[in-house]
Amino acid sequence: MGIFDTIKEKLSNEFIDIVEWLDSTDDTICYRFERYQNEIKNNAKLIVREGQIAVFINEGQLADVFEPGTYTLNTQNMPILTTLKGWKYGFDSPFKAEVYFINSTLFTDEKWGTKNPITLSDDRFGLIEIRAFGTYAFRVEDAGKFIIDIVGTDNNFTNFEINEHLKSLIATRFTDTVGQANLPIELYAANTTELSQTCKEVMEPEFLSVGISLEKFYIENVSMPEELKKEIFEYSRIDKLDLDKLTKFKTAKAIEAAAKNEGGTAGAGMGMGMGFVLAQQMGGLMSPQMGGQQQNPMQQQQGGMMPPPIPPSIQYFYSHEGKQMGPVTFEQLKALFAGRTVNKESLVWKQGMSNWTALKEVEELKAFLGGNTPPPLPPQ
């Protein structure tokens, strides 16, 4: 063997004849095939396994893209690179090109969350702060765009690097979406499925713009301060309860508790009060039956000076979320105002009013607004 044959054999050993990537990790998205200044031999074998995409870059310019399969690298299956290299009639010599392998499998269970609280405005509770977190899944959809826009010249690009970019994008778009949704605060935690789907639809174009497909997006939890959560629970209970029945129930329980306190003045006073009430009720039942000859003891003691019957309480109707609600008493309406179910702009109506009127315009309801200025003294 002559000296030129030895040199030729040595050079041929430096030429690459198999281009492939065996991934030993589970977090690499993009791997650059290392040539170490060696050239790829003409008719070399390119092996692209399932879940991979091979991309050839020539002098910083995107060339050919190969889906899974085994290829013989020549002018027939590398049309773009052939044009860029100026191979018009075929080539026999080795060539240089950067080869990037993209992991096209689905990356699942990626975490996202809001780094800072999101400030929202609620009609009943004012400015409030919420936090949210969840998971998402993605895959590389356009390998060429992903390399050009995201990877650059990084020789080993992992999902940790892209996740920092994606999580910032998600947090921004999530904030915009919940702000535009304008839902009552208690519905955010109850409608995570619908909110997740809406956020996914909003974010998909942003992901595709860098060659990534957002496959799944989940909101696992929407949290808020504990004091706000307690206030929402209280409001929810008041909104569902019949305040008139609740007041009667609590009064009955208070009478029962006071009656058990036999040794105290409260028990004695309550016993006397109950006796008067029972006597009045018994007298009212007996008088019609006795032809008006039997009077109850209270009437006898007071010489017939009994007060007239208590007039019926005024009943109010009010508007809530476009629906007519009620009727409720003055005290019940006051409790609804305190619980922020109604406000000063809410429409109310009672018997005798010709039209629905804002609460702040009804004279007897202006007390809800906190005014403490007494009316002028009458003239002497």
Order of alpha helices (4+ residues) and beta strands (2+ residues): alpha-beta-beta-beta-beta-beta-beta-alpha-beta-beta-beta-beta-alpha-beta-alpha-alpha-alpha-beta-alpha-alpha-alpha-alpha-beta-beta-alpha-beta-beta
